[in-house]
Amino acid sequence: MLIVGVALVAFVITLVAVASASGARAKKAAQVAPPETVSRASAAALRPEDLGISADDFMLPTVAAIDGAEHYEPFRPRLQKWSPALIARYWIPPRQIATEIVSSLNDQNMRQLFEKVP
């Protein structure tokens, strides 16, 4: 239980760090923006440069998936309703997924921290 608590605290700290980095990037973009961009209140669309974001901020599909080079064909028909047996076979509790994510992030952060120790 203690490990889960520590993991959740580390996860919250990570979220705060990511959110503050995004906010700093947006503030920097607002300061760098040309005056005509800032004064245009009726602009229909914002450019990525105005927001201070780049393609690295998003999880984008690969080019092959966009071009249609890969084609998805299901090997079975799509079910409208899953049976209890199928649910039991494939169900993963969300808490388990979150715990695994937080645990792996904490392990990675701890490794990085201890690599810096002389």
Summary of the structure (lengths in Angstrom):
residues: 118
radius of gyration: 22.1
end to end distance: 31.1
largest distance: 61.8
contacts: 191
relative contact order: 0.12
helix: 65%
strand: 0%
